[in-house]
Amino acid sequence: MKPINDTQLRNALLGLSADIATHHQPPPSTTLWLRAQHRARRAAIERAALPLRIMHAFGILAAILTAAFALHQSRTAATPSTFSASLWISLAMILLIVGCASTLLLGRRSTPSASPYR
């Protein structure tokens, strides 16, 4: 194999770079900047939404436990008035559970979708 001198290597690299430049154009800098901004914004929203999701989950758990306790209390009640009050409390807890669950599901849906610039 023959050694290549600096002039031949330089000419070969210049020809290759000219060929690449004619066939492949880099994206505009504004597109790159928009992609970076979108990625940073999406990451910040995810970091900010995590504690909210955790608190939603704890709220749902507390509502379930409260509803279970209310149902247990209503089954042990002997008088009809106490039973009806416990029934209304149980219904209120079920509505609270549904509200928390819908909030949690809607919170997941409101996170930004994938970027069209990807």
C-alpha positions as a Markdown table, in Angstrom:
| # | Residue | x | y | z |
|---|---|---|---|---|
| 1 | Met | 0.0 | 0.0 | 0.0 |
| 2 | Lys | 1.3 | 3.4 | -1.0 |
| 3 | Pro | 1.4 | 6.1 | 1.7 |
| 4 | Ile | -0.8 | 9.1 | 1.0 |
| 5 | Asn | 0.7 | 12.6 | 1.3 |
| 6 | Asp | -1.0 | 15.6 | 2.9 |
| 7 | Thr | -2.0 | 17.1 | -0.4 |
| 8 | Gln | -3.8 | 14.0 | -1.6 |
| 9 | Leu | -5.6 | 13.6 | 1.7 |
| 10 | Arg | -6.6 | 17.2 | 1.8 |
| 11 | Asn | -8.0 | 17.0 | -1.8 |
| 12 | Ala | -9.9 | 13.8 | -1.0 |
| 13 | Leu | -11.5 | 15.3 | 2.1 |
| 14 | Leu | -12.4 | 18.5 | 0.3 |
| 15 | Gly | -14.1 | 16.5 | -2.5 |
| 16 | Leu | -16.0 | 14.5 | 0.1 |
| 17 | Ser | -17.1 | 17.5 | 2.0 |
| 18 | Ala | -18.2 | 19.2 | -1.3 |
| 19 | Asp | -20.2 | 16.1 | -2.2 |
| 20 | Ile | -21.9 | 16.0 | 1.3 |
| 21 | Ala | -22.6 | 19.7 | 1.1 |
| 22 | Thr | -24.4 | 19.4 | -2.2 |
| 23 | His | -26.6 | 16.4 | -1.2 |
| 24 | His | -27.2 | 17.1 | 2.5 |
| 25 | Gln | -28.3 | 20.4 | 4.0 |
| 26 | Pro | -28.2 | 20.9 | 7.8 |
| 27 | Pro | -31.5 | 22.0 | 9.4 |
| 28 | Pro | -31.9 | 25.7 | 10.0 |
| 29 | Ser | -30.7 | 26.9 | 13.4 |
| 30 | Thr | -34.2 | 28.1 | 14.3 |
| 31 | Thr | -35.5 | 24.5 | 14.0 |
| 32 | Leu | -32.7 | 23.2 | 16.2 |
| 33 | Trp | -33.5 | 25.9 | 18.8 |
| 34 | Leu | -37.2 | 25.2 | 18.7 |
| 35 | Arg | -36.5 | 21.5 | 19.2 |
| 36 | Ala | -34.3 | 22.2 | 22.2 |
| 37 | Gln | -36.8 | 24.6 | 23.7 |
| 38 | His | -39.7 | 22.1 | 23.3 |
| 39 | Arg | -37.6 | 19.3 | 24.8 |
| 40 | Ala | -36.6 | 21.5 | 27.8 |
| 41 | Arg | -40.2 | 22.7 | 28.3 |
| 42 | Arg | -41.5 | 19.1 | 28.2 |
| 43 | Ala | -38.9 | 18.0 | 30.7 |
| 44 | Ala | -39.8 | 20.9 | 33.1 |
| 45 | Ile | -43.5 | 20.0 | 32.9 |
| 46 | Glu | -42.9 | 16.4 | 33.6 |
| 47 | Arg | -40.8 | 17.4 | 36.7 |
| 48 | Ala | -43.5 | 19.7 | 37.9 |
| 49 | Ala | -46.3 | 17.3 | 37.3 |
| 50 | Leu | -44.8 | 14.4 | 39.2 |
| 51 | Pro | -45.6 | 15.7 | 42.8 |
| 52 | Leu | -49.2 | 16.4 | 41.6 |
| 53 | Arg | -49.6 | 12.9 | 40.3 |
| 54 | Ile | -48.3 | 11.5 | 43.6 |
| 55 | Met | -50.7 | 13.7 | 45.6 |
| 56 | His | -53.6 | 12.6 | 43.3 |
| 57 | Ala | -52.7 | 9.0 | 44.0 |
| 58 | Phe | -52.6 | 9.6 | 47.8 |
| 59 | Gly | -56.0 | 11.4 | 47.5 |
| 60 | Ile | -57.5 | 8.5 | 45.7 |
| 61 | Leu | -56.1 | 6.1 | 48.3 |
| 62 | Ala | -57.4 | 8.2 | 51.2 |
| 63 | Ala | -60.9 | 8.4 | 49.5 |
| 64 | Ile | -60.9 | 4.6 | 49.1 |
| 65 | Leu | -60.0 | 4.0 | 52.7 |
| 66 | Thr | -62.6 | 6.6 | 53.9 |
| 67 | Ala | -65.3 | 4.9 | 51.8 |
| 68 | Ala | -64.3 | 1.5 | 53.2 |
| 69 | Phe | -64.5 | 2.8 | 56.7 |
| 70 | Ala | -67.8 | 4.4 | 56.1 |
| 71 | Leu | -69.2 | 1.2 | 54.6 |
| 72 | His | -67.9 | -0.8 | 57.6 |
| 73 | Gln | -69.6 | 1.7 | 59.9 |
| 74 | Ser | -72.8 | 1.5 | 58.0 |
| 75 | Arg | -72.9 | -2.3 | 58.3 |
| 76 | Thr | -72.4 | -2.2 | 62.0 |
| 77 | Ala | -75.1 | 0.5 | 62.6 |
| 78 | Ala | -78.3 | -0.8 | 64.2 |
| 79 | Thr | -80.6 | 2.2 | 63.8 |
| 80 | Pro | -82.0 | 3.1 | 60.3 |
| 81 | Ser | -81.0 | 6.8 | 60.7 |
| 82 | Thr | -77.4 | 6.0 | 61.3 |
| 83 | Phe | -77.5 | 3.6 | 58.3 |
| 84 | Ser | -78.9 | 6.2 | 56.0 |
| 85 | Ala | -76.3 | 8.7 | 57.1 |
| 86 | Ser | -73.6 | 6.2 | 56.5 |
| 87 | Leu | -75.1 | 5.4 | 53.1 |
| 88 | Trp | -75.0 | 9.1 | 52.1 |
| 89 | Ile | -71.4 | 9.3 | 53.4 |
| 90 | Ser | -70.5 | 6.3 | 51.3 |
| 91 | Leu | -72.1 | 7.8 | 48.2 |
| 92 | Ala | -70.2 | 11.0 | 48.8 |
| 93 | Met | -67.0 | 9.0 | 49.1 |
| 94 | Ile | -67.7 | 7.1 | 45.9 |
| 95 | Leu | -68.2 | 10.4 | 44.1 |
| 96 | Leu | -65.0 | 11.7 | 45.6 |
| 97 | Ile | -63.2 | 8.6 | 44.3 |
| 98 | Val | -64.6 | 9.1 | 40.8 |
| 99 | Gly | -63.6 | 12.8 | 40.9 |
| 100 | Cys | -60.0 | 12.0 | 42.0 |
| 101 | Ala | -59.7 | 9.2 | 39.5 |
| 102 | Ser | -60.9 | 11.4 | 36.6 |
| 103 | Thr | -58.5 | 14.2 | 37.7 |
| 104 | Leu | -55.6 | 11.8 | 37.8 |
| 105 | Leu | -56.5 | 10.5 | 34.3 |
| 106 | Leu | -57.0 | 13.9 | 32.9 |
| 107 | Gly | -53.7 | 15.1 | 34.4 |
| 108 | Arg | -51.9 | 12.3 | 32.5 |
| 109 | Arg | -53.6 | 13.3 | 29.3 |
| 110 | Ser | -52.7 | 17.0 | 29.6 |
| 111 | Thr | -49.0 | 16.4 | 29.5 |
| 112 | Pro | -47.4 | 17.5 | 26.2 |
| 113 | Ser | -47.5 | 15.0 | 23.4 |
| 114 | Ala | -44.5 | 14.2 | 21.2 |
| 115 | Ser | -43.0 | 17.1 | 19.3 |
| 116 | Pro | -43.8 | 17.4 | 15.6 |
| 117 | Tyr | -40.2 | 18.5 | 15.2 |
| 118 | Arg | -38.7 | 15.1 | 16.3 |
